[in-house]
Amino acid sequence: MQQQLMKAHNEDTPMEDQTATPFVAVKPMDISSVIQDRKKDWLVNFKQKLCLNDVFETRNPQAVVEFVPEIIENMRKEELNHMYPS
């Protein structure tokens, strides 16, 4: 099983990146730091695409609170689409 996982990982990994640590040997703390780094990179790229006013609004919780009723309503509508059959 582990050999199959390693083979699948190596096939998906670009040739220049195959010297990286195999994913089987990665520790959970390493994974969380990778996720945090990806989150930071995504946020930087996301903010670069926004206008300056929207960047300032991302820091303002009141900007999000205004849309909570619409978000909840949309979640309720979408909930039926994602429920498992009983």
Contacts in CASP RR format, 6 or more apart in sequence:
PFRMAT RR
TARGET T0000
AUTHOR 0000-0000-0000
METHOD contacts of the structure
MODEL  1
MQQQLMKAHNEDTPMEDQTATPFVAVKPMDISSVIQDRKKDWLVNFKQKL
CLNDVFETRNPQAVVEFVPEIIENMRKEELNHMYPS
2 24 0 8 1.000
5 23 0 8 1.000
5 24 0 8 1.000
6 22 0 8 1.000
6 24 0 8 1.000
9 22 0 8 1.000
9 23 0 8 1.000
9 24 0 8 1.000
10 18 0 8 1.000
10 22 0 8 1.000
13 20 0 8 1.000
47 55 0 8 1.000
47 58 0 8 1.000
50 58 0 8 1.000
57 63 0 8 1.000
END
